[in-house]
Amino acid sequence: MAITTTITDSTGSYALPTINAPLSIEKLDAATDVVTLSNEMYTDFTVQKRGWVYPYSTLTEDEYNTIKGYYDRQFTLFQYPRITTPHYDVSDVPVRMYLNTQDVYNNCGSVENVEIRFRETSQLDAGSS
């Protein structure tokens, strides 16, 4: 099954190249285990967030540069991009985007071994740091 995802920021939207299932979905728990002096333990459960990993063995140079544009703009616009993945009921979710180191283009104009990671978060206000 092909998984489709759209990434959006204030400059527009882009449909990421499809990947075949399974898509890696991470559970990101914010919880702190506290051990008392009597060696009892309790846990402060705060929140759960999600993360998604998109592995691509090969992208075209244009695909990579478009994706890298979304990655770069989160630093210049001070806003996270948002993703939508209908198959997993993900709709317009703000995400911190991570992009691994770019492997050298080969002579065919492709980029190899690209991994995009998204971490669910809350949207920053424009201009905040």
N, C-alpha and C positions, 0 to 999 in steps of 0.2 A: 504494500500500500504506500502510495506517495503522500508525504506530508507537505502541506503548503503553509507558508508563513509570510505575512506581510509586515514590513518594518516601516514605521512612520515617524517623521519629525516635522518641524515647522516648514521644511523645504518641500515636503511631499512624501509619497509612499513608494515602496519598492517591494515587489514580490521576490523573496529569496528563491534561489534555485531549489527545486523540490529535492527532498531526500527520502530515501525509503525507510519505512519503519523497521526496527524500533528506534525512536528518537529517545535520547537519554534525557530523563527528567530527574532532577535532583530535589530532595527535600532539605530545606535549610531551616533548621530549628534554632530559635533563640531561647535557650533555656540555661539556667545556671544551677548546678548542684551545690548545695551548701552543706558542709559537714560541721556539726556543732562540737563543742568541747566534750560532750558525752558520747561522741562518735555516732550520733544519729544523723540522718541525712534528710533533707527536704529539697525540693526542686522548685525554683521560680520559673514557671512556664510563661513566656512572654508572647511569642508570635511564631507562626510558621510561614515561610515564604517558599517560592519555587525557583528552580533554575533549569535551564535547558541548554543542551550541548548539541551543536550542529556540526558534524564532521563532513568535510568535503575532500575527496581525494584530488579532484581537479576542478578549478574554476577558470573561466576565461579571464583575460586581463581586465576587460571592461566590467565583468561581474565583480571581480575583486575590488577594483577601484571604486565602484558604486557602493559596495558594502563598507569599505574603508572610509568613505565620505560620511556615512552615518556614525561610524565609530569616532571619527575626528570631531564632528560637529557637537557631540555631547560635551566636549571640552570648550568649544568656542561659543556655543549657545547657552551653556550652563543649564541644559535641559536633557533629560534622558530620552532616548527614543522609546517608542511604544511598539509592542508586537501584538499581532492577532494570528492565532492558529485555531481555526474553527474545529478541527478534529478533536482537539483537547479542551474545548470550551474556554480558550484564552482569547479575551477580547479587549484590545486597546490597553494592555497592561504596561505601565512604565517599567523599564528595565535598564540596569547598568549593563553595558555591552563590553565584552572583552574580545579581543582579536589576537590570535597567536602570531608569532613572527612569520613574516612572509618568506616562503621559499622562493628561490630565484626563478624567474620566468624561464621557461625553456624556449627553444627556437620556434615553437608553434604559437607563442603568445599566451601560454597558460600558466596558472599559478597552482602549485601542488601542496597537498597536506595542510589545508586551511581548516581551522577550528574556530567557530564562533560560539561564545558562551553568553548567555543572557541570565541575569539575576534579577528577580522581581524586587521592586522597591517602590517607594513613594516618589512622586515627581518633585523636583526642586523648583523653587520659585526662580524665574528668570532674573539673572544678575546676582544671585546669591552665590556664596562660595562654600 
